[in-house]
Amino acid sequence: VRPSAASALAEKKADRNSGKCAPATLTKHNRLISMRERRSGSLGILVHGCHLEADGWEEIVWGEPPDQMGRLPHALKLAWQEQDTLRSIVCGTGASESSDGRLEGQYTVDFLWAHFDELKAFSD
């Protein structure tokens, strides 16, 4: 979501309890977080899926240590920074499947666990 579009979404986001718009903030990572959600501990992080046959899949999803974090390491960094309000991390999936039949979301999660110890290679 582009910052201008996110701001427009923030203005339209209705507070479910009062029918008023909840104040929201756009973080430096372009995540839209309502102030109500930050206080209530209901922050979620979505890791967008990536077609498993996409050129450069590993660089997109994992990145290139030490300075270029991909989607997964970046999501874990955000999760660590927001651990007091984090409720869930979701890895999106699409139509692609691995050769053994796993959907891209499950494949991505499995890739994360298989490479978890390599996170220390990133500088951030």
C-alpha positions in Angstrom: 0.0 0.0 0.0 1.4 3.4 -1.0 1.7 5.9 1.9 -0.9 8.1 0.3 -3.3 5.2 -0.2 -2.6 4.0 3.4 -3.4 7.4 4.8 -6.7 7.4 2.9 -7.4 3.9 4.3 -6.6 5.1 7.8 -9.1 7.9 7.5 -11.8 5.5 6.5 -11.0 2.8 9.0 -14.0 2.8 11.4 -13.7 2.1 15.1 -16.1 -0.9 15.5 -17.2 0.1 19.0 -18.0 3.8 18.4 -18.6 4.1 14.7 -15.9 6.8 14.6 -12.6 6.7 12.7 -9.8 5.3 14.8 -6.6 7.3 14.7 -3.9 5.4 12.8 -0.3 5.8 12.0 1.8 4.8 9.1 5.2 3.5 10.3 8.5 3.8 8.4 7.8 0.3 7.1 4.5 1.4 5.5 2.5 -0.7 7.9 -0.9 0.8 8.8 -1.5 0.4 12.5 -4.4 1.9 14.4 -3.5 3.3 17.8 -6.3 1.1 19.3 -4.6 -2.0 17.8 -1.2 -1.1 19.2 -2.6 -0.7 22.7 -4.7 -3.9 22.6 -1.9 -6.2 21.4 -3.6 -7.2 18.2 -0.9 -6.4 15.6 -0.4 -8.8 12.8 2.3 -9.1 10.2 1.6 -10.4 6.7 4.4 -11.8 4.7 3.3 -11.6 1.1 3.6 -14.8 -0.9 5.9 -15.2 -3.8 5.4 -17.6 -6.7 7.9 -20.5 -6.1 9.1 -20.3 -9.7 9.7 -16.6 -9.7 13.1 -15.5 -10.8 15.2 -14.8 -7.7 12.7 -16.4 -5.3 15.3 -16.9 -2.6 16.6 -13.3 -2.8 13.1 -11.9 -2.6 12.0 -14.1 0.3 15.3 -14.5 2.2 17.5 -11.6 0.9 21.2 -11.3 0.7 23.0 -11.0 4.0 24.3 -9.0 5.6 22.5 -5.8 4.5 19.6 -6.9 2.2 16.8 -8.5 4.2 14.1 -10.3 2.3 10.5 -10.7 3.3 11.0 -13.4 6.0 13.9 -11.8 7.9 12.3 -8.4 7.7 9.0 -9.9 9.1 10.9 -11.5 12.0 12.7 -8.2 12.7 9.4 -6.4 12.9 7.9 -9.2 15.0 10.8 -8.8 17.5 10.4 -5.0 17.6 6.6 -5.3 18.1 6.7 -8.3 20.4 4.5 -6.6 23.0 1.7 -6.1 20.6 2.2 -8.9 18.1 -0.6 -11.4 17.8 0.3 -13.3 14.6 2.5 -13.6 11.6 0.8 -14.9 8.4 2.6 -16.1 5.4 0.4 -15.6 2.3 0.1 -18.2 -0.3 -0.8 -18.3 -4.0 -1.4 -21.0 -6.5 2.2 -22.2 -6.8 3.2 -25.6 -5.3 6.5 -27.1 -4.6 7.5 -30.4 -6.4 6.4 -32.3 -3.3 2.9 -30.6 -3.3 3.3 -27.9 -0.6 1.6 -24.6 -1.3 3.9 -21.6 -1.4 2.9 -20.4 2.0 3.8 -23.7 3.7 7.0 -23.9 1.6 7.9 -20.4 2.8 7.4 -21.3 6.4 9.4 -24.5 6.0 12.1 -22.5 4.3 12.2 -20.1 7.3 12.6 -22.9 9.8 15.3 -24.6 7.7 17.3 -21.4 7.5 16.5 -19.9 10.9 20.0 -20.2 12.3 21.2 -18.1 9.3 19.3 -15.0 10.5 22.4 -14.0 12.5 24.1 -13.3 9.2 22.0 -10.1 8.7 23.4 -6.9 10.1 20.1 -5.6 11.4 
